[in-house]
Amino acid sequence: MNRIEEPEEVLEYFLKTCMEATGADSGSIMLYDEEEQVLVTRVAIGLNKDAGGMRLRLGEGVTGWVARHVRPRLIDDTRTADDYVRIREDLLAEVAVPLINSDRMIGVLSLDSMQVGAFSKDDVTLLEIVSNLSATIFVKIADNRTLRMRDRFHRVLLEISRILPRSLSLQEFFEEVMTTTQKAFRIHRSTLFVYDRQEGLLKIVASVGSHTEDSLQVTYAPGEGITGTAFQNRQAVFIPSARSEPEFLNRMKVVNDNLDLGFFCCPIFSNQEVVGVFSIFTHKQELDPKELLEFLQILGSMISQAFAIQSLIEEETRPFVVENIRLRQELSRKYQFGNLIGRSELMQELFEKIRIIAESRSSVLLTGESGTGKELFASAIHYNSPRKDMPFIKINCAAIPENLLESELFGHKKGSFTGANADKKGKFEIADGGTIFLDEIGEMDLGLQAKLLRVLQEKEIEPVGGRSRKVDIRVIAATNANLEQLIEERRFRADLFYRLNVIQLTIPPLRERHEDILILVHHFVARYAKENSKKIEGITPQVIRLLETYDWPGNVRELENMVERAVVLSRSSTIDIDDFSEVLAHIQVSGKEKMLDLAPARKEPAATAAAESGSLEANLLPGADLDDLDGRAYDFVIGEVERRLIQYAMKRTRYTKTKAAKYLGINRNTLDKRIRELNIDY
């Protein structure tokens, strides 16, 4: 018996040996529960299945009598004993002896026989000696088992305490904790319920162990079943046998006729308020149920702590999350194709190409003069692609010194070079899953071009001093240089050019799309008037004619800067030609002043003033040269009239589309369609 390590095995071996020594047909060992003052069957052989859960009060039956008087009792014929508790009708003799350890009664051994007078006094003497010895061994093994269990508890709690600081997600924490606990103890399944205030139900947010999709949809109302009762009463509950508990609802279909499990349910608190419960199903344990309950209550307090931490984090980060969502929505709106400014045929063709390529994963090369808005188009491609919720990283290759650009793009490991005091993630790693925009790609060093080629070919980056790793990135590059000429000069790799040049988009200069100048000016005036808190009601027609005559070597960037300067320096509510003195001086120097009619029109108020003030009596086409509209004069004039009319209606109804459509006498869907077709930015 000293070789046995489990208390239950000691009792079972002891009972079996005593039955063999005395020739008994059946037997049981009942241990005394001091707290409830009852005898509970721990081992039974040869009796019916009901005997396994049998409980006797002190003095009840022969076994209860032996426990109360702490001395053995021999019954030669059970039919003559009035206090005999009959479990089987064919049992006719019984002998029972107390189990004593250090003068303390810990239980009773009972043996039964189907023969009258089957046991002798010598059997009683033998059983007394062996019982006392076995009781001592049992207590020693039970104490050792308790120490082992407590050591296991401590090790599991230590591991959980290490998990808590590194996990900010309640779901991840619960799954990691219960996986660790499941390895240490015989846990079948564990589930975390959180109370939904709006619906008034406990809902599953995490589960570890075998489960089905239907079982994860199970809910409980407060007070409903064992789970709802633990939540409502704010107390932990442990049921040794879920199958025999009438209040156990078994909604998850875990317990069945072939599988009986213990069930534990513990409330989770946050600032003294019950916010949920966690429950576990346990197989038959070798540890005491009270010890398990104590451990699981400690576990419940840790889960409560994790819940409180997550609540604090959510409280602190909520403003940032809201701001992040707002910024993403703003960026998405900003780079919608309908908001990119340009009504010329060149720009409309460009927009159509962008709509097609945005959905692809191919690399894009944007070419064009400086100031044409290549970065704006790169942003539009990203924010209208399936990657729009992932990072969009922009880097100017010409703005970073060559010796730092490699580290900036690919990152580095600590100690890889002088000054590398810590690991650093490169832009490619940060952009993993999203898009990276490489502006001024023609300025990149040839050595870095080789590493970039590897990214495009192998989808792999290699940090300085580190190991390579896979990345999923879409590359959009831009340049105002002639890359083919740079290839001839051996300043740019031909293989990289062909990799980048899968799709090439050339952004036209502003001098090739004068039709866009008017709407660009209106856009910039509105923006900078708002930013500088100035009231600008319009622009004179002479200004538009002046700006449309200028060549704009700096393209849209130059136009934007000119308009911003004019808005800031303007002393009246209308921007006049004097506010563009630099443009006027440049045109006069170049001899183009003869092309301009700068005399004020007698009855031609400013275009913007007409639109902004709501007056429809003004000339709708200031500054337009009808002679240049050969073959498309009708479409241009009608489109411009319709555009101004829709803008007037939108402002008149405070930008309510339904009211604007009613005012115009058209359907709401028709209004939406015309706004899209005319590219109206209201």
N, C-alpha and C positions, 0 to 999 in steps of 0.2 A: 504493500500500500504506500510505502514511502517513495516508490518510483512514480506514483501518479501525481500529476500537477494540477488537475482540475477538481474542485470540491464535489461536483455532481458525479464525476467518475468514481470518486472515493466511496460515496454513498451507494452507488449502484453496485460496485464490486463487493462492498461490505454486505449488502443485502443478499446478493447472489450467493456468496460464500456461506453465510449463515443458513440460508435455505438448504444448500447442499449438505451442510453438517448435521442438520436436524431432520432432514427429509420433509420439509414444509412444501405445501403445494402453491402457496402464494405468500406475499408479504409486502410491507410498505415501510417507509421511513417518513415520519412527519417532524418538521422542525418548528420550534416555538417562535412566534412573532411577538416580542415583548411589547411593542407599541400597541398592537391591536389585541394582544392577549388571546391569541388563537393558535391552534396547531394547523400547519399547512403542509399538505402532501408534497414531498419533493421527489421521491422515487417510489414506484409501485411496479410489482411483477406478478402476473397471474390474476390480476383483478380486472374488472371492466373499466371502460374508458372514463366513466364518471369519477372513478377513484382518483384520477390524476389531478383533479381540481378540488378535491374534498377538503373542507375546513371544519375543525372541531373546537368547541370551547373547552376550557379546563373543566374536568369532571364529566364531560360528555363521552359516553361509551367507555369501553375498556381502556382504549388508548388515552382518553382524556383523564380517566381515573389515575392511571400510572403517572401522567404528567403532573397532576395535582399533588399526589402523595409521594412522588419521587421514589417509588419502589416497584419491583417487578410484580406481575400478576399472571397466574396460570389458570386457564379455563379448560377443563377436560371435556366439557360438553356445553357448547354455546347455547343449546336449547334451554339450559337451566339458568342462564345468566340473563337477568332482566335488563341490564344496561348494555347488552351487546348490540352493536350497530351492524346489522346484517347487510353485507354488500353482495355476497353470493349465497344462495340457498343451500349449496352443498358443502359449505365450510362448517365443520362441527367442533374444531378445537382451535384455541388461540393462546399464544404466549406473547407478552409484551414487556419490554424492559426499557428503563429510561437511559438516554444518552447524557452522560455527565462529564463536564470538563471543568476542573478547578472548582468543585463544589457547586457548579451552576448547571442546571438542567437546560439542555439545548434542544432536546427532541425526544422522540420515542420510536423504538424499533418494534414492529408487530409482525408475527409469523402466524400463518393459518394452515390448517390441515383438513382434509375431507374425512379423516378418521377420528373417532372419539378416543380421547386419552393418548393422542399421538406424541405429546411432549412430556418429558420427565423433569424432575428437579435438577438433574445433572445438566439438562439442556439450559435451564434457567441460569445456573451458575456459569456455564460456558458463555452464554450470551451476555451476562453482566460483565465478565472480564473483557471479552472482545469488544463490547459496546463502549466501555470506558476508554479503551485503547483507540478505537476507531474515532470516537468523539474528539480525542486530543489531536489525532492526525488530521481530522476534518477541519478543526478550528485553525490549526497551523497552516494548512494549505489554503483555507479561505482567507486568512490574514495575508499570506503571501500573494494570493491572487489580488486582493484589495490594493496592496502596495504596487503590484504590477499595473493594475488598472489606473491608479492615480498617477503613476509615472507616465503611462500612455496619455492620460488626460493632459498632463503638463506639457508633454512634447507636442501634442496636437494644438494646444492653446498657444504655445510658443510660436509654432509655424503660422498660426492664424494671425498672431500679433505682428508678424512680419509682412503678411499680405495686406493688412489694413492700411498702412501708410502709402503703399505704392498703387493702390487701386482707388480711383475716384468715382468709378461707376458702381452703383449699388448692384446691378445685375452681374457684372463681372466679379465683384467681391463675393457675392453669394455663391456663384457657381464655383469659384476657386476654393472657397472655404468648405463647401459641402463635398467637393471632390476630395479634398484633404481628409475630411472627417470620414468619408465613406471608405477610404483606404484603411483607416484605423479601426473602424467598428463595422458591424454587420448592418449597414443601412441599405434599404432597398430603393428608396426614392425620397427626395426632399423637394419641397415646393415653397416659394415665397409669394405670399398674397399681399397686395397693397390696396388700401381702401380708396375707392373712387367716390369722392364727395358728390359729384353731380348725379351719378346713378345710384348712390347709396349701396354699393356692392363691393365685396372683396374680389379682386381680380388677380389672376396669376401673371407675374412679371418675370419670373425665372423658375427653372425647374432642372434638377439634376437626377439622372437615372432613367430607367425605361419609361416611356410615355408615348401617347398617341396624340395626333393633332386635335382630336375631339376632347381629350382630357385636359388640354391646355385652355379650352374655352370655358371650363367649369367656373362658376361663381357662387358665392355664399352671401346671404344677407346677414347683418348682425343678429346674433342669437340663433342662427340656423345651423343645426348640426353641431358637431364638436368644434369645428373651425370657427363658426360664427359665435359660439358660446365663449370660446377662449378670447375672442376679440371683445365681446360685450362685457364679460366679467373681468377682463384685464388680468387673467390668471392662466398660468401654464397648466396643461392637462396631459396626463399620460395614461393610456389604456393598454394593458398587457396583451389583450386579445380583441382586435377590432371586430372580428367576425361575431363575437358573442355580445357586443355592445349594441343595444337597440337604438341609441341615439346616433350611432355612426351611420351616415347616409351613403357612403361608398359611391359618390358621384363619379369618381375617377376610375371606377371599375378595377381597382388594384387588388382588393381582397376577394377571393373566391373560395369554392369548396376545397380546392387543392392547396390553397395558400392562405394561411392565417398569419397576420402580422401584428406587431405592436404599433401603436400610433401615438405620436407626441405632437402637441400643438402649443406654440408659445407666442404671446403677443409681442409686437415691436412698438417701442415708444419713441417719441420725438418731443422733447420739452413737456414731459408728463402727459402727453396726449398719445393715445393708441392710434397708430397709422397703418397697421397691418398685422399679419401673423406669418410665422413660418412653421411648417409641419414636416415631419419625417415619418416614414414607415420603416420599422425595424424588424429584422429577423430575430429568432430566439437568441437572446444574449447570454453570454457567460458572466456578465457583470450584473450586479444588483440593480433592480429598477430604480431605486432611490439614488444611487450613484449616477446612473444615466440621466435621471431627471435633473440632478444638480448640475451636471456638465452641460446639458442642453440649455438650461436656463442661463448659464454663463455665456454660452454661444449666442443666445437670443439677445443678451445685453450688448454683445459685440456687433451684431447685425443692426441693432438700434443705433449704435454709435456711428456705423457706416451710413445709415439712413440720414442721421442728423448732419454728418459731414457733407453728404451729397446735397442736402437741402440748402446748406450754407453756400456751397459752391454755386448752385443754380441761382440763388438769390444774388450773389455777387456778380455772376457772369451774365445774368439776364439782360442788363442794359447793353452789354457788348454783343450778345447774340442778336438782339433786336436791331442794333445799329448795323451789324454785319449783314443781316437780311435786307435792311433798308438800302444799304450801299449796293448790295448785289442787284436788287431790283432797279435801283437808279442806274447802275452801269448797264444793265440789260436794256432798259428803256433808251438810254443815251446812245447805245450802239445798234439800235434797231435800224434796219435799212431805211424805213420811212423817215427817220430822223437825221440820216446823213444828207447833207445839203448839196443839191445839184440837180438841175432839171435839163441840162444839156443832153444831147444824144450820147456824147462820149461817156458822161457819168451814168446815164441810165443803162447803157451796155455794161459798164463796170459793175453796177449794182446787181445786175442779172447774173453775171459770172460769180460774184461773191455768194449769192443765194445758193448756187449749185455747189461750189467748192467748200462751203462752210460745213456741210454734212460729211465730208470725206476726212481721211486721216493723212492725206498727202502733204508733203512740204510745199510751202508757198514762197516765191521770191517776188517781193514788191520792188519795182524800179520806178524811177522818176526823179525830177529835180527836187532840190531841197525846198522844204516848205509846202509841199503839195498835200501833206497829211497822211503819209504812209503809216505812221503809228496808229492813227485813227482808224484806218482800214484794217490793220492787223487786229485791233481791239474788236471791231465789228465782226470779223471772221470768228474770233474765239467765242464771243458772247452770243453768237447765233449758231454755235456748234454743239454737239452732244457733250463737250467738255466744259460747258459754260459754268458749271458749279465747282470746277477744279481750278487750281491756281493759274493765273496768267502773269508770267514773269517777264519784265522788260529790262533789257540791258543794252547800253550803248557801247559798242566795241571800241569806238574811238575815244571815249571819255576816260578809259581806265588804262594805266600804263601796262605795257606788254608783260612785264615781270609779275604783275599782280592779276592779270586777266585770267590766267590758267586757274589759279586758286579760286578766283571769284566764280568762274564757270563750273569747275569740276570739284571744288572743295579740297581740303587737305587734312592729313592726320597730324596729331600732335608730334612735334619733334622732327617733322619731315624736312624742315629748313629753318634757318635762323629766324626767330620771331614767331614761329608756329607754336604758341604756348598752349593751345587747346585744339581739339578737333573742330573743324568747320564744315558745314554743309555747303555745297556749291549750288548755283542757281538751277542747274539741271536736276539735282536731287530734290530741291524744293518744289520744282515745277512738275515732279513726277505725277502722271495722270492728267496733266493739263497741257498748257501751251507755253512755249518760250519764244519771245520776240527778240531777235538779234539785229539791232539797228547798226547801220554803217558796217556791214559784214565785210566790205572790201578792205577795211583797215586792219583786219585780223592777221596776226602773224602766221607764217606758213606752218610752223610747228603745231600751233593750235588748230589750224585748218585740218591737219591730219587726225587729231583727236575728235574734232567735230564730225569728220567723215565717218569715224567709227561709231559715233552715236547714231548717225543716220542709217548706217548699214546694219550694225549689230544690235542697236537699241541698248547700248552698254556704255557706262562711264567708268573712268578710273581716277579716283581722287589722287592728289599728289601724295606719294608715300603710302597709299592704301591699296586695297584690293578692288577689282572691278565689280560692278553690280549692274543688274538689269534696270532699265527705266522705260516708262511708257510716256513718250513726249511727242508732241507735234511741234515742228520747228517752222517758224515764219521769219524769214530774213528780209532785210531791206537795205537798199543802197542807192546812192545817187551817182555812183561811179559806173563806168563802162567795164563790166567784169570781163568781157571778151578781150578787150584791149589789155586789161591787167594780166590775163592768161598769156597773151603774146609776150608781155614784158616779164613773165615768170614771177609775178607777184601774187598770183591767185591760182589755186589748184584747179585744173580742168575737171578732175573727177568730182571734186566738191561742187563745182558749178553745176554739173549735170545732175547731181543728187538734189541740190536745192531748187533747180530749175524744173521740177516736175510740173508745177503750175506757175506761170509768170503773169503778173498783173502789172501793167504800166499805168501809173497815175498821171493823167494829162496835166500840163501846166495851166495856170489860170488864163494865160493869154490865148489859149486855144478853146476856151469855154466862157466867153464874155457873157453868155446868157445867164450864168450862175452868179455874176457879180451882184446883181440887184438883190437877190434873196440872201446872199451872204452878208451884204451890208446891213440889211434889215435885222438879220440874226445877231450880228455882232453889236449893233446899236442897242438892241433890246437887252442883251446880256450885260454890257458894260454900263448902261444906264442904271440897271438894277443893282449891280455891284457897287456903283459909286453914288447910289441914292440921288440920281439926277432925273429930272423929268424932261425927256426928249420926245417931242411930239411928231417930228418928221424930218425929212431931208429934202432939200430943194432939188428940182430936176437937173439943174446945172451940175450939181455934185455927181449925180449918176452918170451924166454924159462925160464928165471929167474922168471918173474912175474907169469907165468902159473904154476910154481912149488909151489909158496908161498900159504899158506892157507887163508890169508886175514881175520883175526879175526875181523877187523874193516869194512869189506865188501867194497862197492863201495866208501864210504866216505874216507876210508883209502887209497884206490888206487888213488882217486882224489888228496888227499893231497900229496902223494908220487910223483905223476907226476908233480904237481905244483911246488914242491920243486926242482925236477930235472930240470925243464924248467928254473926256476929262477937262479939256481946255475950253469947250464951248461955253459962251456966256449967255446964250439964249436957249429957248426951247426948240429951236430949229437949227439943224446943222447946215451951214452954208458953205460955199466954195472957199471962203477965206479960211475955214478950219482945215483945209487940205492944201495949205500953201506949198508944202514940200513937193506934192505931186504936180501942182500947177507949175512950179519953178522948173521941175524936170522936163515937163512937156514943152514949155516955152523954149528951154535951152535946146531941145532936140528938134525944134522947128515944127511941132505939131499943133501950135496954138491956132493956126489958120483953119484947122479941121474942126475946131470947137466953136459953137455958138454959145458964148457965155453970157449973153444979154438975158436978163430976167424975162420970163414969159409973163404976159400981162394977166392972163386968167388961168394960170397953171400952178396951183398950190402943190406943195411937196407930196410925193407919192406916199411916203409913210404917214405924213400928217393926215392925208385923205383917209387912209385905212384906219389909223389909230383914232381919229376924231369921229369917224362914222359917216362923214359926208360922202355921198355918192354922186354929187354934182360935178366933181372934179374930173379932169382927164384921167382915164384909167391906165394910160400907157405913156407915162412921162419918160422922156429920154429914149423911146424906142424908135428906131429908123425903119419905117414900113418898106422902104425901098430894098432893104436887106432881107425881106421875108418872102422873096419870090417863091411861089409854090406852096407856102405854108402860112400865109398871112391870116387866112380864115381861122385855122386851128389855133394859131398863136393868140390872136385877138380874143376869140371866144373863150379859150382856156384862161386867159388873163382876167377877163371879165368875170368868169365863173369863180375863179380863185378869190378875187376881191370880194365878190358877193358872199361867198361862203365864210370868208374871214369876218366880214361885217356882221353876218347873221350870228356867228359863234360869239363874237364880242357882245352883241346886243342882248343875247340870251345868257350871258355869263357862262359861255362854253358848255351849255347843256345841249347835247346833241338832239334829244327828243324835241325840245322847244325850237331849236334852230331848224330842224326838218319841217316842223309845223309852220314856222314863219315863212320858209321858202316854198312850202306847198309840195314837198316831195316826201317819199318814204324814207324812214330812218336808215334802212339798208342801202338805199341809193346814195344817201349822204355819206355813209361810211365808205362806199365804193369810190365816190368821186374824190374824197379826201385822200384815199390811197393813190388813186390814179394821178391826181394833180400834185401829189407829194406836198400836201399842205402841212406846215408846221405851225400849229396854233398853241 
